[in-house]
Amino acid sequence: MNYEELVSKGIIKRFNASPSQVKDRIQLAKRDIKAARLIMANDRDWAFSIAYNALLQATRALMFAKGFRPGTGEGQHKVTVQFAEITLGEKFQDEIYIFDKMRSKRHRVIYDVSGIVSQNEARQAFDFAVKFVEAIEEMVIQLLEQP
């Protein structure tokens, strides 16, 4: 799949984001990392969910920097993962797999079952989010610097 297929299906839309809109998404991701760190000792489910949200916001920053945004309606989180898979490619195959697994688990935590995230899992999600957001931020900075 490629960007044009996603656009033709209405899954993503073209979007001319300003640099400040892109940077705002990175700032949201960093905010979420701080919040996840603070809450981890008291609520593993929320720490996991917030770490996931950092991934989501960073990937939305990447979408904006590439000139896209999710379409409207359901499935925007899944679309964001698909976009990341297309954009980041095989080099990030493992990271995309983790991102998607976190997406599924976050859905269960938010809508279905509480208390299913272990301390170790929350810590791993947090550590992964820190590294993923840093990598995406570097990419976004490079995209914004391009003429």
N, C-alpha and C positions, 0 to 999 in steps of 0.2 A: 504494500500500500504506500501511497505517497500523498503529499499535501493536496494535490489537485483532486484526488479521489475523495479525500475528506471534505474538501470544499464542495464538490459536486453533490455529495450526500447531505450537505448541510450540517455536518458534524462540527466543522470549524468554519469560521468566517474570516475574510480578510479584515485587517484592522490596522490602521495607521496610528500606532501608539506613540506618544511623545516619550522622549528619554526619561522624563520625570515619572511617567506612568510605569515604565519598566523598572526604574529604580525603586519606586514605591513597593512593587511586588517583592523585590529582594529585601527591602526593609521589613515587610510583613513576615517573610520567612525567618529573618534574624530575630524578630520579636517572638515568633513561635518557638524558636530554639531556646531563647532565654526562659520563656514561660514553661516549656517542657522540663528544663533543668530544675526550675524552682519547685515544680509540683510533683516531681518524680517520687520523692520519699513518701508523699501523702496519698497519691492517687495514680497508680500505674496505668490504669485504663486511659485517663485523661492525658497523662504524659505521652503515651503512645499516640493517641489521637492528635495531640498538638504537634508532635514530631512529624507525623504524617502530613499535617497541614503545612508544615514548613516545606516539605517536598512539593506539595501541590502549588504553593505560592511561588516557589523558585521556578517550577516548570512553567507556570503562567507567565512569569517574567520572560522566560525564554520564548514562549509563544509570541508575546507582545513584541519582543525584539526582532523576531522573524517575520512580523507583519500579520499575525493571526490572533484569534481568540476563540474560545469554545463557542459553539452554536448555542442556541437557547434550548431549554427543556431538560429532560432527564439525561443522565449518563455523562455529565460534564467531567466527573472525576475520571471515568474510564477513558474518555476522549483525551484527557490530559496525559494519561499514561501512554496511549497510542501515539500521541504527538511526540512524546519524549522518545519512544522507541524509534520512530522514523528519523527524528532529528539527531539523536545521539548514536544510533547505529550499533553495530556489533561490539564495538569497544566498550559499550556500557550495557551489554546484554545482562550481566549479573545484577547490575544496579536496577535495571528496568524490572527484572523478575522480582526483586525485593520490593520495589515501589508498588508493583501490582499486588503482591501478597499483603503488603501493609494496607493497601486500599481496601481489599476484601475484609481483612480483620477489623479495620477501623469501622467499616459498615456494621459488622456484627456488634462491636463494642458500643456504637452509638445507638443502634436500633433494636438489638436483640438481647444481648447477654452482658451482664456486668461481672467484673472480677475475673476475666479470662486472660489478662495480660500478666505474665510473671515479672518479677523485678528484673531478671536477666533480659527478658524480651524487651521491656521498656528501655533498659540501658542500651541494648543493641540498636533499637529503633532510634534512640537519641543520637548515638555515635554515628550511625549511618546518615541521619539527617544533617548533622554538622558537615560531614565530608561531601555529601551530595550538594548541599546549598553552596558550599565553597566552590565546587567544580562548576556549577551552573553560573554562579556570580562571575567567575573568570570568563566564561564563554560570553555572557551577556555584555560584560565590559568591552570585550573585543568586538562584538557586533555593533555596539554603540559608537565605537571609535572608527568604524569603517565609513569611508565617504559615501 
